[in-house]
Structure formats: structure tokens, C-alpha cells
Amino acid sequence: MYLTGEKKKEIFKKHGKEAVNTGSAESQIALFTFRIAHLTEHLKNNKKDYSTQRALLKLVGKRRSLLDYLKKRDIERYRAIIKALKLRK
């Protein structure tokens, strides 16, 4: 499996300030980014996997809405997570 419990804890610790802070917007955005990267690599090899393509588009939309929420609520946290994850925007 590509996303183990240890990997999730590592992502949450790095972006959510601590490993148990799984609900913060930054940690969720980081988790979505990791999953998006994995699905993108999968789709490069499996071009006709339309269910994965749909799941990828849904994840991108969720991440976008969280980023919009963070931008509206706290612009500094938004800029920090964009810089940390090297996202375009």
C-alpha cells in the first residue's frame, strides 16, 4: 500500500505541527497533495483508468476548496502551505 500509517503521521507532523493534528487545513492539503501525486503517476501508466481519473479530479477539487478556505481565513498560512508544498497559484 502506498500510504501507510507511518507516512500519514509523517505528513501530519510536518504540516500539521504535530502527528495527532489530522484535521488542520494544512495537514489535509498536504495529504491530498501526496495522494494527487500518487494518482497522477498511476494515470501515466494506466491512461484508460477512468475511475481513478474521476477520483483524482475530486481530490483536486477538495484541495482547491481547502486552499480557498485557507486563503480567505488566514493569508499567511495559505502562503506558507503553498510555498512548503511547491504548488502553483
ABEGO torsion letter per residue (X at the ends): XABBAAAAAAAAAAAAGBAABAABAAAAAAAAAAAAAAAAAAAAABAABAAAAAAAAAAAAAAAAAAAAAAAABAAAAAAAAAAAGBBX
